[in-house]
């Protein structure tokens, strides 16, 4: 290119496209834009030259196109960084216990059933009912007066008759007693993360948890 063309690049705050840079056949690069602009100036009618405002408008459009390309490059870099951060998060999740929405929790051989209920208002009494796979009530736990917030539930497996329940999945329900009646709070269950699937840029991680399958990471309320 001529010295004038090179100076024009500098004035616009742009770097000259590398000679060996590849682009699609139907794509215009910086060199193509500048060649069109210089050709337009060279062959314009001297009796009716381009108005200064029109020329400046074209220069502004050209700078805008270049700025958008730079912005796209910046977003691509952010996307790569986001995916790297997801991979780091995933590596620390496998084998951890998480609290997620659900009403089924597992009683282990020697581990208690762990769950939680969220109370949007204080309650004068909270009763937890635990039923087996056949829908039979095996235990009622009275937690009494409770403040608003997340209330932890732990059941050691002891049934009403004093014997220990068999390990497995049990359904948890809540009776939340207030002055205006009885309602059910939002129930959460604790489960172990078995694997993690990385999402695409801008998408959430997907966790595979024991007994419950795949859930998005955004549903996790607690990690332990």
FIKE-476523 format. One record per residue: residue number from 1; residue in three letters; x, y, z of N, C-alpha, C in turn. Coordinates in Angstrom, 1 decimal. Example, Ala and Ser with C-alpha at 12.3 -4.5 7.8 and 13.67 -1.06 7.14 Angstrom:
residues 2
SITE    i   aa      nu      nv      nw     cau     cav     caw      cu      cv      cw
SITE    1  ala    13.2    -5.7     7.8    12.3    -4.5     7.8    13.2    -3.3     7.8
SITE    2  ser    12.8    -2.2     7.1    13.7    -1.1     7.1    12.9     0.0     7.9
end
This chain:
residues 224
SITE    i   aa      nu      nv      nw     cau     cav     caw      cu      cv      cw
SITE    1  unk     0.8    -1.2     0.0     0.0     0.0     0.0     0.9     1.2     0.0
SITE    2  unk     0.3     2.4    -0.4     1.0     3.6    -0.4     1.2     4.2     1.0
SITE    3  unk     2.2     5.2     1.1     2.4     5.8     2.3     1.2     6.5     2.8
SITE    4  unk     0.4     7.1     1.9    -0.9     7.8     2.3    -1.8     6.8     2.9
SITE    5  unk    -2.0     5.6     2.3    -2.9     4.6     2.8    -2.5     4.1     4.2
SITE    6  unk    -1.1     4.0     4.4    -0.6     3.5     5.7    -0.9     4.6     6.7
SITE    7  unk    -0.7     5.9     6.4    -1.0     7.0     7.3    -2.5     7.0     7.7
SITE    8  unk    -3.3     6.7     6.7    -4.8     6.7     7.0    -5.1     5.6     8.0
SITE    9  unk    -4.4     4.5     8.0    -4.6     3.4     9.0    -4.3     4.0    10.4
SITE   10  unk    -3.2     4.7    10.4    -2.7     5.2    11.7    -3.6     6.2    12.3
SITE   11  unk    -4.1     7.1    11.4    -5.1     8.2    11.8    -6.4     7.6    12.4
SITE   12  unk    -6.8     6.4    11.8    -8.0     5.8    12.3    -7.8     4.9    13.5
SITE   13  unk    -6.5     4.8    13.9    -6.2     4.0    15.1    -6.3     2.5    14.8
SITE   14  unk    -6.0     2.1    13.6    -6.2     0.7    13.2    -4.8     0.1    12.8
SITE   15  unk    -4.7    -1.2    12.9    -3.5    -1.9    12.5    -3.8    -2.5    11.2
SITE   16  unk    -2.8    -2.4    10.3    -2.9    -3.0     9.0    -3.1    -4.5     9.1
SITE   17  unk    -4.0    -5.0     8.3    -4.2    -6.5     8.3    -3.0    -7.2     7.7
SITE   18  unk    -2.6    -8.3     8.4    -1.5    -9.1     7.9    -1.7    -9.7     6.6
SITE   19  unk    -0.7    -9.7     5.7    -0.8   -10.2     4.4    -1.3   -11.6     4.3
SITE   20  unk    -0.9   -12.4     5.3    -1.2   -13.8     5.2    -2.5   -14.2     6.0
SITE   21  unk    -3.2   -13.2     6.5    -4.4   -13.4     7.3    -5.5   -14.0     6.3
SITE   22  unk    -6.2   -15.0     6.7    -7.2   -15.7     5.9    -8.6   -15.1     6.3
SITE   23  unk    -9.4   -14.9     5.3   -10.8   -14.5     5.5   -11.7   -15.1     4.5
SITE   24  unk   -12.9   -15.2     4.8   -13.9   -15.8     3.9   -14.0   -15.1     2.6
SITE   25  unk   -14.3   -15.8     1.5   -14.4   -15.1     0.1   -15.4   -14.0     0.1
SITE   26  unk   -16.5   -14.0     0.9   -17.5   -13.0     0.8   -17.3   -12.0     2.0
SITE   27  unk   -16.1   -11.9     2.6   -15.9   -11.1     3.8   -14.9    -9.9     3.4
SITE   28  unk   -15.3    -8.7     3.8   -14.4    -7.6     3.6   -13.6    -7.3     4.8
SITE   29  unk   -12.3    -7.1     4.6   -11.4    -6.8     5.7   -11.1    -5.3     5.7
SITE   30  unk   -10.1    -4.9     6.6    -9.8    -3.5     6.7    -9.1    -3.0     5.4
SITE   31  unk    -8.3    -3.8     4.8    -7.6    -3.4     3.5    -8.7    -3.1     2.5
SITE   32  unk    -9.7    -4.0     2.4   -10.7    -3.8     1.4   -11.5    -2.5     1.6
SITE   33  unk   -11.8    -2.2     2.9   -12.6    -0.9     3.2   -11.7     0.3     2.8
SITE   34  unk   -10.5     0.3     3.2    -9.6     1.4     2.9    -9.4     1.6     1.4
SITE   35  unk    -9.3     0.5     0.7    -9.1     0.6    -0.8   -10.4     1.2    -1.4
SITE   36  unk   -11.6     0.8    -0.9   -12.8     1.4    -1.5   -12.9     2.9    -1.1
SITE   37  unk   -12.5     3.3     0.1   -12.5     4.7     0.4   -11.5     5.5    -0.4
SITE   38  unk   -10.3     5.0    -0.6    -9.3     5.8    -1.3    -9.7     5.9    -2.8
SITE   39  unk   -10.3     4.8    -3.3   -10.8     4.8    -4.7   -11.9     5.8    -4.9
SITE   40  unk   -12.8     5.9    -3.9   -13.9     6.8    -4.0   -13.3     8.3    -4.0
SITE   41  unk   -12.3     8.6    -3.2   -11.7     9.9    -3.2   -11.0    10.2    -4.5
SITE   42  unk   -10.3     9.2    -5.0    -9.5     9.3    -6.2   -10.3     9.6    -7.5
SITE   43  unk   -11.5     9.0    -7.6   -12.3     9.1    -8.8   -13.5     9.9    -8.6
SITE   44  unk   -13.6    10.7    -7.5   -14.8    11.6    -7.4   -14.7    12.7    -8.3
SITE   45  unk   -15.9    13.2    -8.6   -16.0    14.4    -9.6   -15.4    15.6    -8.9
SITE   46  unk   -14.3    16.2    -9.5   -13.7    17.4    -8.8   -14.7    18.6    -8.7
SITE   47  unk   -15.7    18.6    -9.6   -16.6    19.7    -9.6   -17.7    19.5    -8.5
SITE   48  unk   -17.9    18.3    -8.1   -18.8    18.0    -7.0   -18.2    17.0    -6.0
SITE   49  unk   -17.2    17.5    -5.3   -16.4    16.6    -4.4   -17.3    16.2    -3.2
SITE   50  unk   -16.9    15.2    -2.6   -17.6    14.6    -1.4   -17.6    15.7    -0.3
SITE   51  unk   -18.7    15.9     0.3   -18.8    16.8     1.4   -18.0    16.2     2.6
SITE   52  unk   -17.4    17.2     3.4   -16.6    16.7     4.5   -17.4    15.9     5.5
SITE   53  unk   -18.7    16.3     5.7   -19.5    15.5     6.6   -19.7    14.1     6.2
SITE   54  unk   -19.9    13.9     4.9   -20.1    12.5     4.3   -18.9    11.7     4.5
SITE   55  unk   -17.7    12.3     4.2   -16.5    11.6     4.4   -16.2    11.2     5.8
SITE   56  unk   -16.4    12.1     6.8   -16.3    11.8     8.2   -17.2    10.7     8.6
SITE   57  unk   -18.5    10.8     8.1   -19.4     9.7     8.5   -19.0     8.4     8.0
SITE   58  unk   -18.4     8.3     6.8   -17.8     7.0     6.4   -16.7     6.5     7.3
SITE   59  unk   -15.8     7.5     7.6   -14.7     7.1     8.5   -15.2     6.6     9.9
SITE   60  unk   -16.3     7.2    10.4   -16.8     6.8    11.7   -17.4     5.4    11.5
SITE   61  unk   -18.1     5.1    10.4   -18.7     3.8    10.2   -17.6     2.8    10.2
SITE   62  unk   -16.5     3.1     9.5   -15.4     2.2     9.4   -14.8     1.9    10.8
SITE   63  unk   -14.6     2.9    11.5   -14.1     2.7    12.9   -15.0     1.9    13.7
SITE   64  unk   -16.3     2.1    13.6   -17.3     1.3    14.3   -17.2    -0.1    14.0
SITE   65  unk   -17.1    -0.5    12.7   -17.0    -1.9    12.3   -15.7    -2.5    12.9
SITE   66  unk   -14.6    -1.8    12.9   -13.4    -2.3    13.5   -13.6    -2.5    15.0
SITE   67  unk   -14.3    -1.5    15.7   -14.5    -1.6    17.1   -15.4    -2.9    17.5
SITE   68  unk   -16.4    -3.2    16.6   -17.2    -4.3    16.9   -16.4    -5.6    16.8
SITE   69  unk   -15.5    -5.7    15.8   -14.6    -6.8    15.7   -13.8    -7.0    16.9
SITE   70  unk   -13.2    -5.9    17.4   -12.4    -6.0    18.6   -13.3    -6.4    19.8
SITE   71  unk   -14.5    -6.0    19.9   -15.4    -6.4    20.9   -15.7    -7.9    20.9
SITE   72  unk   -15.9    -8.4    19.7   -16.2    -9.8    19.5   -15.0   -10.6    20.0
SITE   73  unk   -13.8   -10.1    19.7   -12.6   -10.8    20.2   -12.5   -10.9    21.7
SITE   74  unk   -12.9    -9.7    22.3   -12.9    -9.6    23.7   -13.9   -10.6    24.4
SITE   75  unk   -15.1   -10.7    23.7   -16.1   -11.6    24.2   -15.7   -13.1    24.1
SITE   76  unk   -15.0   -13.4    23.0   -14.5   -14.8    22.8   -13.5   -15.1    23.9
SITE   77  unk   -12.6   -14.1    24.3   -11.6   -14.3    25.3   -12.4   -14.6    26.7
SITE   78  unk   -13.4   -13.8    26.9   -14.2   -13.9    28.2   -14.9   -15.3    28.2
SITE   79  unk   -15.3   -15.8    27.0   -16.0   -17.1    27.0   -15.0   -18.2    27.3
SITE   80  unk   -13.8   -18.1    26.8   -12.8   -19.1    27.2   -12.5   -19.1    28.7
SITE   81  unk   -12.4   -17.9    29.2   -12.1   -17.8    30.7   -13.2   -18.3    31.5
SITE   82  unk   -14.5   -18.1    31.0   -15.6   -18.6    31.7   -15.6   -20.1    31.7
SITE   83  unk   -15.3   -20.8    30.6   -15.3   -22.2    30.5   -14.2   -22.8    31.4
SITE   84  unk   -13.1   -22.1    31.4   -12.0   -22.6    32.3   -12.4   -22.5    33.8
SITE   85  unk   -13.2   -21.5    34.1   -13.7   -21.4    35.5   -14.7   -22.5    35.8
SITE   86  unk   -15.5   -22.8    34.8   -16.5   -23.9    35.0   -15.7   -25.2    35.3
SITE   87  unk   -14.7   -25.5    34.5   -13.9   -26.7    34.7   -13.3   -26.8    36.1
SITE   88  unk   -12.8   -25.6    36.6   -12.3   -25.6    38.0   -13.4   -25.9    39.0
SITE   89  unk   -14.6   -25.3    38.8   -15.7   -25.5    39.7   -16.0   -27.0    39.7
SITE   90  unk   -16.1   -27.6    38.5   -16.5   -29.0    38.3   -15.6   -29.9    39.1
SITE   91  unk   -14.3   -29.6    39.0   -13.3   -30.5    39.7   -13.5   -30.6    41.2
SITE   92  unk   -14.1   -29.6    41.8   -14.3   -29.6    43.3   -15.6   -30.1    43.7
SITE   93  unk   -16.5   -30.4    42.8   -17.9   -30.8    43.1   -18.1   -32.3    43.3
SITE   94  unk   -17.4   -33.1    42.6   -17.6   -34.5    42.6   -17.3   -35.1    44.0
SITE   95  unk   -18.2   -35.9    44.5   -18.0   -36.5    45.8   -18.6   -35.6    47.0
SITE   96  unk   -19.0   -34.4    46.7   -19.5   -33.5    47.7   -21.0   -33.7    47.9
SITE   97  unk   -21.5   -33.3    49.0   -23.0   -33.4    49.3   -23.6   -32.0    49.0
SITE   98  unk   -24.7   -32.0    48.4   -25.4   -30.7    48.0   -26.8   -30.7    48.5
SITE   99  unk   -27.3   -29.6    48.9   -28.7   -29.4    49.2   -29.5   -28.8    48.1
SITE  100  unk   -30.5   -29.6    47.6   -31.2   -29.2    46.4   -32.7   -29.4    46.6
SITE  101  unk   -33.6   -28.7    45.8   -35.0   -28.9    46.0   -35.5   -30.4    45.8
SITE  102  unk   -36.3   -30.9    46.7   -36.8   -32.2    46.6   -37.4   -32.7    47.9
SITE  103  unk   -38.2   -33.7    47.9   -38.8   -34.2    49.1   -38.4   -35.7    49.4
SITE  104  unk   -37.5   -36.3    48.6   -37.1   -37.6    48.8   -35.6   -37.6    49.2
SITE  105  unk   -35.3   -38.2    50.4   -34.0   -38.3    50.9   -33.6   -39.7    51.3
SITE  106  unk   -32.3   -40.0    51.3   -31.8   -41.3    51.5   -31.4   -41.5    53.0
SITE  107  unk   -31.8   -42.6    53.6   -31.3   -43.1    54.9   -30.2   -44.1    54.6
SITE  108  unk   -29.0   -43.9    55.0   -27.9   -44.8    54.8   -27.8   -45.9    55.8
SITE  109  unk   -26.9   -46.8    55.6   -26.7   -47.9    56.6   -26.3   -47.4    58.0
SITE  110  unk   -25.4   -46.4    58.0   -25.0   -45.9    59.2   -25.1   -44.3    59.2
SITE  111  unk   -25.6   -43.8    58.2   -25.7   -42.3    58.0   -27.2   -41.9    58.1
SITE  112  unk   -27.4   -40.8    58.8   -28.8   -40.3    58.9   -29.4   -39.7    57.6
SITE  113  unk   -30.7   -39.6    57.6   -31.4   -38.9    56.5   -31.2   -37.4    56.8
SITE  114  unk   -30.8   -36.7    55.8   -30.6   -35.2    56.0   -31.4   -34.5    54.9
SITE  115  unk   -32.2   -33.5    55.4   -33.0   -32.7    54.5   -33.2   -31.3    55.2
SITE  116  unk   -34.1   -30.5    54.6   -34.3   -29.2    55.1   -35.6   -28.7    54.7
SITE  117  unk   -36.2   -27.7    55.4   -37.4   -27.1    55.0   -37.2   -25.6    55.1
SITE  118  unk   -37.6   -24.8    54.1   -37.5   -23.4    54.1   -38.8   -22.7    54.6
SITE  119  unk   -38.7   -21.9    55.6   -39.9   -21.2    56.1   -39.8   -19.7    55.8
SITE  120  unk   -40.8   -19.3    55.0   -40.8   -17.8    54.6   -41.3   -16.9    55.8
SITE  121  unk   -41.9   -17.5    56.8   -42.3   -16.8    58.0   -42.0   -17.6    59.2
SITE  122  unk   -41.9   -17.0    60.4   -41.8   -17.8    61.6   -43.0   -18.8    61.8
SITE  123  unk   -42.8   -19.9    62.4   -43.9   -20.9    62.7   -43.9   -21.2    64.2
SITE  124  unk   -45.1   -21.4    64.7   -45.2   -21.7    66.1   -45.0   -23.2    66.3
SITE  125  unk   -45.1   -24.0    65.2   -44.8   -25.4    65.3   -44.5   -26.0    63.9
SITE  126  unk   -43.4   -26.8    63.8   -43.1   -27.5    62.6   -43.0   -29.0    62.8
SITE  127  unk   -43.9   -29.8    62.2   -43.9   -31.2    62.3   -43.4   -31.8    61.0
SITE  128  unk   -42.4   -32.8    61.0   -41.9   -33.4    59.8   -42.4   -34.9    59.8
SITE  129  unk   -43.1   -35.2    58.7   -43.6   -36.6    58.5   -42.7   -37.3    57.5
SITE  130  unk   -42.3   -38.6    57.9   -41.4   -39.4    57.0   -42.2   -40.6    56.7
SITE  131  unk   -42.3   -40.9    55.4   -43.0   -42.1    54.9   -42.1   -42.9    54.0
SITE  132  unk   -42.4   -44.2    54.0   -41.6   -45.2    53.2   -42.0   -45.2    51.8
SITE  133  unk   -41.5   -46.2    51.0   -41.8   -46.3    49.6   -43.2   -46.7    49.4
SITE  134  unk   -43.9   -47.3    50.4   -45.3   -47.7    50.2   -46.2   -46.6    50.7
SITE  135  unk   -45.7   -45.5    51.1   -46.6   -44.4    51.6   -47.0   -44.6    53.1
SITE  136  unk   -46.3   -45.5    53.8   -46.6   -45.7    55.2   -45.8   -44.8    56.1
SITE  137  unk   -46.5   -44.1    57.0   -45.8   -43.2    57.9   -45.0   -44.0    58.9
SITE  138  unk   -43.7   -43.6    58.9   -42.7   -44.4    59.8   -42.3   -43.5    61.0
SITE  139  unk   -42.4   -42.2    60.9   -41.9   -41.3    62.0   -42.5   -39.9    61.8
SITE  140  unk   -42.8   -39.3    62.9   -43.2   -37.9    63.0   -42.2   -37.2    63.9
SITE  141  unk   -41.6   -36.1    63.5   -40.6   -35.4    64.3   -41.2   -34.0    64.5
SITE  142  unk   -41.3   -33.6    65.8   -41.9   -32.3    66.2   -40.7   -31.4    66.5
SITE  143  unk   -40.5   -30.4    65.7   -39.4   -29.4    65.9   -39.9   -28.1    66.7
SITE  144  unk   -41.2   -28.1    67.0   -41.7   -27.0    67.8   -41.6   -25.6    67.1
SITE  145  unk   -41.4   -24.6    67.9   -41.4   -23.2    67.4   -40.1   -23.0    66.6
SITE  146  unk   -40.3   -22.4    65.4   -39.1   -22.2    64.5   -39.2   -20.8    63.9
SITE  147  unk   -38.0   -20.1    63.7   -37.9   -18.8    63.1   -38.0   -19.0    61.6
SITE  148  unk   -38.1   -17.9    60.9   -38.1   -17.9    59.4   -36.7   -18.3    58.9
SITE  149  unk   -36.6   -18.9    57.8   -35.3   -19.3    57.2   -35.2   -20.8    56.9
SITE  150  unk   -34.0   -21.3    56.8   -33.8   -22.7    56.5   -33.7   -23.5    57.8
SITE  151  unk   -34.5   -24.6    57.9   -34.5   -25.4    59.1   -34.0   -26.8    58.7
SITE  152  unk   -32.9   -27.2    59.4   -32.3   -28.5    59.1   -33.1   -29.6    59.7
SITE  153  unk   -33.2   -30.7    58.9   -33.9   -32.0    59.3   -32.9   -33.1    59.3
SITE  154  unk   -32.8   -33.8    60.4   -31.9   -35.0    60.5   -32.8   -36.2    61.2
SITE  155  unk   -32.7   -37.3    60.5   -33.5   -38.5    61.1   -32.5   -39.6    61.1
SITE  156  unk   -32.3   -40.2    62.3   -31.4   -41.3    62.5   -31.9   -42.7    62.1
SITE  157  unk   -33.1   -42.7    61.6   -33.7   -44.0    61.2   -34.6   -44.7    62.2
SITE  158  unk   -34.6   -44.1    63.4   -35.4   -44.7    64.5   -36.9   -44.5    64.2
SITE  159  unk   -37.7   -45.6    64.1   -39.1   -45.5    63.9   -39.9   -45.4    65.2
SITE  160  unk   -41.2   -45.2    65.0   -42.0   -45.0    66.2   -42.0   -46.1    67.2
SITE  161  unk   -41.8   -47.3    66.7   -41.8   -48.5    67.6   -40.4   -48.8    68.2
SITE  162  unk   -39.4   -47.9    67.9   -38.1   -48.0    68.5   -37.1   -48.8    67.6
SITE  163  unk   -37.6   -49.5    66.6   -36.7   -50.2    65.7   -36.1   -49.2    64.7
SITE  164  unk   -35.0   -49.7    64.0   -34.4   -48.9    62.9   -35.0   -49.2    61.6
SITE  165  unk   -35.3   -48.2    60.8   -35.8   -48.4    59.5   -34.7   -48.9    58.5
SITE  166  unk   -35.2   -49.6    57.5   -34.2   -50.1    56.5   -33.6   -49.0    55.7
SITE  167  unk   -32.4   -49.1    55.3   -31.8   -48.0    54.4   -32.6   -47.9    53.1
SITE  168  unk   -32.6   -46.7    52.6   -33.3   -46.5    51.3   -33.8   -45.1    51.2
SITE  169  unk   -34.7   -44.9    50.2   -35.2   -43.5    50.0   -36.5   -43.4    50.8
SITE  170  unk   -36.7   -42.2    51.4   -37.9   -41.9    52.2   -38.4   -40.5    51.7
SITE  171  unk   -39.8   -40.4    51.8   -40.4   -39.1    51.4   -40.6   -38.3    52.7
SITE  172  unk   -40.2   -37.0    52.6   -40.3   -36.1    53.7   -41.4   -35.0    53.4
SITE  173  unk   -42.2   -34.7    54.3   -43.2   -33.7    54.2   -43.3   -32.9    55.5
SITE  174  unk   -43.7   -31.6    55.4   -43.7   -30.7    56.5   -45.1   -30.2    56.8
SITE  175  unk   -45.5   -30.1    58.1   -46.7   -29.4    58.5   -46.2   -28.1    59.3
SITE  176  unk   -46.5   -27.0    58.7   -46.0   -25.7    59.2   -47.2   -25.0    59.9
SITE  177  unk   -47.3   -25.0    61.2   -48.4   -24.4    61.9   -48.2   -23.0    62.2
SITE  178  unk   -49.2   -22.1    61.8   -49.2   -20.7    62.1   -50.6   -20.4    62.6
SITE  179  unk   -50.7   -19.1    63.0   -52.0   -18.7    63.6   -53.1   -18.8    62.5
SITE  180  unk   -52.7   -18.6    61.2   -53.8   -18.6    60.2   -54.0   -20.0    59.6
SITE  181  unk   -53.4   -21.0    60.1   -53.6   -22.4    59.6   -52.3   -23.2    59.5
SITE  182  unk   -52.4   -24.3    58.7   -51.3   -25.2    58.5   -51.0   -25.2    57.0
SITE  183  unk   -49.7   -25.1    56.7   -49.2   -25.1    55.3   -47.9   -25.9    55.3
SITE  184  unk   -47.4   -26.1    54.1   -46.2   -26.9    53.9   -45.1   -25.9    53.4
SITE  185  unk   -43.9   -26.1    53.9   -42.8   -25.3    53.5   -42.1   -25.8    52.3
SITE  186  unk   -41.1   -25.1    51.8   -40.3   -25.6    50.6   -39.3   -26.6    51.1
SITE  187  unk   -39.4   -27.9    50.6   -38.5   -28.9    51.0   -37.2   -29.1    50.2
SITE  188  unk   -36.1   -29.4    50.9   -34.8   -29.6    50.2   -34.3   -31.0    50.7
SITE  189  unk   -33.5   -31.6    49.8   -32.9   -32.9    50.1   -31.4   -32.8    49.9
SITE  190  unk   -30.7   -33.6    50.7   -29.2   -33.7    50.5   -28.9   -34.9    49.7
SITE  191  unk   -28.0   -34.7    48.7   -27.6   -35.8    47.8   -26.2   -35.6    47.4
SITE  192  unk   -25.5   -36.7    47.0   -24.1   -36.6    46.7   -23.9   -36.5    45.2
SITE  193  unk   -22.9   -35.6    44.8   -22.6   -35.3    43.4   -21.8   -36.5    42.9
SITE  194  unk   -22.2   -37.1    41.8   -21.5   -38.2    41.2   -20.7   -37.8    40.0
SITE  195  unk   -21.2   -36.8    39.2   -20.4   -36.3    38.1   -20.9   -34.9    37.7
SITE  196  unk   -20.1   -34.2    36.9   -20.5   -32.9    36.5   -20.3   -32.8    35.0
SITE  197  unk   -21.2   -32.1    34.3   -21.2   -31.9    32.9   -21.0   -30.4    32.7
SITE  198  unk   -19.9   -30.0    32.0   -19.6   -28.6    31.7   -20.6   -28.1    30.7
SITE  199  unk   -21.2   -26.9    30.9   -22.1   -26.2    30.0   -21.3   -25.4    29.0
SITE  200  unk   -22.0   -25.1    27.9   -21.4   -24.2    26.9   -21.3   -22.8    27.5
SITE  201  unk   -20.6   -21.9    26.8   -20.5   -20.5    27.3   -21.8   -19.9    27.6
SITE  202  unk   -22.0   -19.4    28.8   -23.2   -18.7    29.2   -24.2   -19.7    29.8
SITE  203  unk   -24.0   -21.0    29.8   -24.9   -22.0    30.3   -24.4   -22.6    31.6
SITE  204  unk   -25.3   -23.1    32.4   -25.0   -23.6    33.7   -24.3   -24.9    33.7
SITE  205  unk   -23.6   -25.3    34.8   -23.1   -26.6    35.0   -24.3   -27.5    35.3
SITE  206  unk   -24.2   -28.8    34.8   -25.2   -29.8    35.1   -24.6   -30.8    36.1
SITE  207  unk   -25.2   -31.1    37.2   -24.7   -32.0    38.2   -25.6   -33.3    38.1
SITE  208  unk   -24.9   -34.4    38.1   -25.6   -35.7    38.3   -25.4   -36.1    39.7
SITE  209  unk   -26.6   -36.2    40.4   -26.6   -36.5    41.9   -27.2   -37.8    42.1
SITE  210  unk   -26.8   -38.5    43.2   -27.4   -39.8    43.5   -28.9   -39.8    43.7
SITE  211  unk   -29.5   -40.8    43.2   -31.0   -41.0    43.3   -31.9   -40.0    42.5
SITE  212  unk   -31.3   -38.8    42.2   -32.2   -37.8    41.6   -31.8   -37.4    40.1
SITE  213  unk   -30.7   -37.9    39.6   -30.3   -37.6    38.3   -29.7   -36.3    38.1
SITE  214  unk   -30.0   -35.6    36.9   -29.3   -34.4    36.5   -30.1   -33.2    37.0
SITE  215  unk   -29.3   -32.2    37.6   -29.9   -30.9    38.0   -28.9   -29.8    37.6
SITE  216  unk   -29.4   -28.6    37.3   -28.5   -27.5    37.1   -27.9   -27.0    38.4
SITE  217  unk   -26.7   -26.5    38.3   -26.0   -26.0    39.5   -26.7   -24.9    40.1
SITE  218  unk   -27.5   -24.1    39.4   -28.2   -23.0    40.0   -29.2   -23.4    41.0
SITE  219  unk   -29.6   -24.7    41.1   -30.6   -25.1    42.1   -29.9   -25.4    43.4
SITE  220  unk   -28.6   -25.5    43.5   -27.9   -25.8    44.8   -28.1   -24.7    45.8
SITE  221  unk   -28.5   -25.1    47.0   -28.7   -24.1    48.1   -27.5   -24.2    49.1
SITE  222  unk   -26.8   -25.4    49.1   -25.8   -25.6    50.1   -24.9   -26.7    49.6
SITE  223  unk   -23.5   -26.5    49.9   -22.5   -27.5    49.5   -21.8   -27.9    50.8
SITE  224  unk   -21.7   -29.2    51.1   -21.0   -29.6    52.3   -20.1   -30.8    52.0
end
